[in-house]
């Protein structure tokens, strides 16, 4: 059943195409989805994120396309979230919309383009910017508090909609080995009247109740993990973004659950 925050009747096919076209226009080479069985990462049985087939290039090897900007829609299987299956937003099989910078652009462009794609009616999804909230990395022994990301976000949303969270929320790595780094996540308000400004605690409660839902993640990959420990910085600063197609389709179509979209029905 469609409800109150319905924004447009873009289909999942149109959303996927808009995403690829948006980043292709900004110099990204469109890649096909890689096989579900990883070619470049022996640490997992299946590709669990769009970055895994690209791990060697995020570590510094040149990409065969010759491009430093890439975009695709990657089919993924993820069992780490299996206890969450059956809620409004999680699935074991899903598509991850992703764009990458291999030592090219960094936080400024990644954040701007994320915001533009989510909110632009002409090129993007036309979501309401007044329903957006953002989280950033609060810092720990591995990396400092991400004030740079906050200062960029302040150009687009009010500072009181930006929340610092620890590594378990705002640090991304594919596992015990490989490229990793702090991230910034975007959340969207699904409630009928809109929650408006939230304190830090109110934000966490709204997330727990799935009144808001994470719809995009920008990972700033400039560190490397070995055997579960951050061992240093990569030779280049990369951007790895991800947005679940099923989840973003539900939000755009005004559905409360991914299972109400045409991807499932």
C-alpha positions as CSV (number, residue, x, y, z in Angstrom):
1,X,0.0,0.0,0.0
2,X,1.4,3.4,-0.9
3,X,1.5,5.9,1.8
4,X,2.0,9.6,2.8
5,X,5.7,10.2,1.8
6,X,5.2,8.9,-1.7
7,X,7.6,10.9,-3.9
8,X,7.3,9.5,-7.4
9,X,6.4,6.2,-9.1
10,X,9.9,5.6,-10.4
11,X,10.3,1.8,-10.9
12,X,13.3,-0.1,-9.7
13,X,14.5,-0.4,-13.3
14,X,14.2,3.4,-13.7
15,X,16.0,4.0,-10.4
16,X,18.9,1.8,-11.4
17,X,19.2,3.5,-14.8
18,X,19.0,7.0,-13.2
19,X,21.9,6.1,-10.8
20,X,24.1,4.7,-13.6
21,X,23.4,7.7,-15.9
22,X,23.9,10.2,-13.1
23,X,27.5,9.0,-12.4
24,X,28.3,8.2,-16.1
25,X,27.6,11.9,-16.8
26,X,30.2,12.7,-14.1
27,X,32.9,10.7,-15.7
28,X,32.3,7.2,-14.3
29,X,32.8,4.1,-16.4
30,X,29.7,1.8,-16.0
31,X,30.7,-1.8,-15.1
32,X,28.5,-4.9,-15.4
33,X,27.7,-6.7,-12.2
34,X,30.4,-9.2,-11.3
35,X,29.7,-12.8,-10.5
36,X,28.2,-13.6,-7.1
37,X,31.2,-15.9,-6.5
38,X,34.2,-13.6,-5.8
39,X,37.2,-13.6,-8.2
40,X,39.4,-11.2,-6.2
41,X,38.6,-12.0,-2.5
42,X,39.1,-15.5,-1.1
43,X,37.9,-14.4,2.4
44,X,34.2,-14.6,1.5
45,X,32.0,-17.2,-0.3
46,X,29.9,-14.6,-2.1
47,X,30.3,-11.0,-3.0
48,X,28.7,-9.1,-0.1
49,X,29.2,-5.6,-1.4
50,X,30.0,-3.8,-4.6
51,X,33.5,-3.1,-3.6
52,X,34.7,-6.7,-3.2
53,X,35.3,-7.4,-6.9
54,X,37.2,-4.1,-7.0
55,X,39.5,-4.8,-4.0
56,X,42.8,-5.0,-5.9
57,X,42.1,-1.6,-7.5
58,X,41.1,0.0,-4.2
59,X,44.5,-1.3,-2.9
60,X,46.3,0.5,-5.8
61,X,46.3,-1.7,-8.9
62,X,45.2,0.0,-12.1
63,X,41.7,-0.9,-13.2
64,X,41.6,-2.7,-16.6
65,X,39.2,0.0,-18.0
66,X,41.8,2.6,-17.4
67,X,39.3,4.7,-15.5
68,X,39.7,6.0,-11.9
69,X,35.9,6.5,-11.6
70,X,33.6,3.5,-11.7
71,X,29.9,2.8,-11.2
72,X,27.7,-0.3,-11.2
73,X,24.7,-2.2,-9.7
74,X,26.3,-5.3,-8.1
75,X,24.3,-8.4,-7.1
76,X,25.2,-9.4,-3.6
77,X,24.5,-12.2,-1.1
78,X,24.9,-11.3,2.6
79,X,24.3,-13.7,5.5
80,X,25.8,-11.5,8.2
81,X,22.4,-9.8,8.5
82,X,20.4,-13.1,8.5
83,X,18.9,-12.4,11.9
84,X,17.5,-9.2,10.5
85,X,15.6,-10.9,7.6
86,X,11.9,-10.3,7.9
87,X,12.2,-6.7,9.1
88,X,11.4,-3.8,6.8
89,X,14.7,-3.4,5.1
90,X,17.0,-6.5,5.1
91,X,17.4,-9.2,2.5
92,X,20.0,-11.9,1.9
93,X,20.1,-11.3,-1.9
94,X,20.1,-7.7,-3.0
95,X,21.6,-5.3,-5.5
96,X,24.0,-2.6,-4.3
97,X,24.2,0.6,-6.3
98,X,27.8,1.9,-6.0
99,X,30.2,4.4,-7.4
100,X,34.0,4.5,-6.8
101,X,36.9,6.8,-6.9
102,X,40.3,5.1,-7.3
103,X,42.6,7.8,-5.9
104,X,40.7,10.5,-7.8
105,X,38.0,12.6,-6.0
106,X,37.4,12.3,-2.3
107,X,35.0,13.5,0.4
108,X,33.8,16.8,-1.2
109,X,32.6,15.3,-4.5
110,X,31.3,12.1,-2.9
111,X,29.1,13.9,-0.4
112,X,27.9,16.5,-2.9
113,X,26.9,13.9,-5.5
114,X,25.2,11.6,-2.9
115,X,23.1,14.6,-1.8
116,X,22.4,15.7,-5.4
117,X,21.3,12.2,-6.6
118,X,19.0,11.7,-3.6
119,X,17.3,15.1,-3.8
120,X,17.5,16.3,-7.5
121,X,14.1,16.0,-9.2
122,X,15.7,16.4,-12.6
123,X,18.6,13.8,-12.5
124,X,18.0,11.9,-9.2
125,X,15.3,10.6,-7.0
126,X,13.6,13.8,-5.8
127,X,13.6,12.9,-2.1
128,X,12.7,15.6,0.4
129,X,15.9,17.1,1.9
130,X,14.0,18.0,5.1
131,X,13.6,14.3,5.8
132,X,17.4,13.5,5.6
133,X,19.7,12.8,8.6
134,X,23.4,12.1,8.4
135,X,25.9,10.2,10.6
136,X,29.7,10.5,10.6
137,X,32.6,8.7,12.3
138,X,33.3,10.0,15.9
139,X,37.0,8.9,15.8
140,X,39.0,6.3,17.7
141,X,42.5,4.9,18.0
142,X,42.5,4.0,14.3
143,X,41.4,7.4,12.8
144,X,40.4,10.9,13.9
145,X,36.9,12.3,14.3
146,X,35.7,13.1,10.8
147,X,35.2,16.9,11.1
148,X,36.0,17.3,7.3
149,X,32.9,15.3,6.4
150,X,30.8,17.4,8.8
151,X,32.0,20.7,7.3
152,X,31.1,19.5,3.8
153,X,27.6,18.3,4.9
154,X,26.9,21.6,6.6
155,X,26.6,23.1,3.0
156,X,23.6,20.9,2.4
157,X,21.8,20.1,5.7
158,X,21.5,21.7,9.1
159,X,24.3,20.8,11.5
160,X,21.8,19.5,14.1
161,X,20.9,16.8,11.6
162,X,24.5,15.4,11.7
163,X,25.4,12.9,14.3
164,X,28.8,11.4,15.4
165,X,28.7,7.7,15.9
166,X,31.4,5.1,16.8
167,X,33.2,2.6,14.5
168,X,30.5,-0.1,14.8
169,X,28.2,2.3,13.0
170,X,30.4,4.5,10.9
171,X,33.5,2.4,9.9
172,X,33.3,0.0,7.0
173,X,35.6,-2.9,6.0
174,X,34.8,-6.0,4.0
175,X,36.1,-8.3,6.7
176,X,39.4,-8.9,8.5
177,X,41.6,-8.0,5.5
178,X,41.5,-5.3,2.9
179,X,40.8,-1.6,2.3
180,X,38.6,0.1,4.9
181,X,37.8,3.5,6.4
182,X,35.3,5.8,8.1
183,X,32.0,6.4,6.4
184,X,29.1,8.8,6.4
185,X,25.6,7.4,6.2
186,X,22.4,9.0,5.0
187,X,19.0,8.2,6.6
188,X,15.5,9.1,5.5
189,X,12.4,9.8,7.6
190,X,9.5,7.4,6.7
191,X,6.9,8.8,9.2
192,X,3.6,10.3,8.2
193,X,4.1,13.8,9.5
194,X,7.9,13.9,9.6
195,X,10.0,13.7,12.8
196,X,11.7,17.1,12.3
197,X,14.8,17.8,14.4
198,X,16.0,15.0,16.7
199,X,18.4,14.8,19.6
200,X,21.2,12.2,19.4
201,X,19.2,9.8,21.5
202,X,16.0,10.5,19.6
203,X,17.8,9.7,16.3
204,X,19.1,6.4,17.7
205,X,15.6,5.5,18.8
206,X,14.0,6.4,15.5
207,X,16.6,4.2,13.7
208,X,15.9,1.3,16.1
209,X,12.1,1.6,15.4
210,X,12.8,1.9,11.6
211,X,11.0,5.3,11.5
212,X,14.1,6.4,9.7
213,X,16.1,4.1,7.3
214,X,19.6,4.2,6.1
215,X,19.6,4.7,2.3
216,X,23.2,5.6,1.3
217,X,26.7,5.1,2.6
218,X,29.9,6.9,1.5
219,X,33.0,5.0,2.7
220,X,36.3,7.0,2.6
221,X,38.8,4.2,2.1
222,X,42.2,5.3,3.0
223,X,43.2,2.6,5.5
224,X,44.2,-1.1,5.2
225,X,43.2,-4.0,7.6
226,X,45.3,-7.1,8.0
227,X,44.2,-10.0,10.3
228,X,41.5,-7.7,11.8
229,X,43.7,-4.8,12.6
230,X,44.2,-1.4,10.9
231,X,47.9,-1.5,9.9
232,X,48.2,1.8,8.1
233,X,47.1,4.0,5.2
234,X,46.6,2.9,1.5
235,X,48.8,4.4,-1.2
236,X,45.7,6.3,-2.4
237,X,42.5,7.8,-1.0
238,X,39.4,6.0,-2.4
239,X,35.7,6.5,-2.3
240,X,33.3,3.5,-2.1
241,X,29.6,4.2,-1.9
242,X,26.7,2.0,-1.6
243,X,22.9,2.2,-1.8
244,X,20.7,-0.9,-1.6
245,X,18.4,-0.9,-4.7
246,X,15.5,-2.6,-2.8
247,X,15.7,-0.2,0.1
248,X,15.9,3.0,-2.0
249,X,13.1,1.7,-4.3
250,X,10.8,1.3,-1.2
251,X,11.6,4.8,0.0
252,X,11.1,6.4,-3.4
253,X,7.8,4.6,-3.9
254,X,6.5,5.4,-0.4
255,X,6.5,1.8,0.8
256,X,7.3,0.9,4.4
257,X,8.9,-2.5,3.5
258,X,11.2,-3.6,0.7
259,X,8.8,-6.6,0.1
260,X,6.0,-4.2,-1.0
261,X,8.0,-3.1,-4.1
262,X,7.7,-4.7,-7.5
263,X,11.2,-6.3,-7.0
264,X,9.3,-8.8,-4.7
265,X,5.7,-8.6,-5.6
